[in-house]
Amino acid sequence: MSEQVTSEPAQARRSWLMLLPLLVFMALAALFWFRLGDSDPSRIPSALIGHPAPQTTLPPLEGLASNGAQVPGLDPAAFKGKVSIVNVWASWCVPCHDEAPLLTEIAKDTRIQLIGIDYKDAPDNARRFLGRYGNPFASVGVDGNGRAAIEWGVYGVPETFIVGRDGKIAYKLVGPIARDNLGSALKAEIDKAVNAAPIARNTP
């Protein structure tokens, strides 16, 4: 009888130890779910915010012209001294079609420059996409192998970055630009970047 009594607590402890990994997994899964289920995609953190934009040079989208001239590719030197909106997109990306008219609206803001990174796209399809919706970009860099997207820390297209006049990433929006986050988040962040203190210049 005494052996049975002493073995029951031991069995209970073993049962709890066996359940512990499952409980830990469920807790982590719940945390992961709630973080991803956040209705504001801009809250997904980016390690690049506050750091210089990647110095990635990308070739232009051949055959994409504006006023008779080839639209340039991505030159990191273009970030200095200007507030830039960098949009990572592709013609095969369904949400990119939804956000295209809003990018055209953003491009009307003369305080900023809009730069596109065309991600793993067929050139003909990319040109047709911009021909259909209009090209809002001052420059379009072609990221054919996805290396630039990795350097920018892209989770998946579309994504949009704000780069301040100092060349540092100030904000990141994961997911498509929509009417609600354009008004509640993106425009406010653009205003913040535009109104930031100008870059200090060395005096002789």
Disulfide bonds with the S-S distance in Angstrom:
Cys93-Cys96 2.44
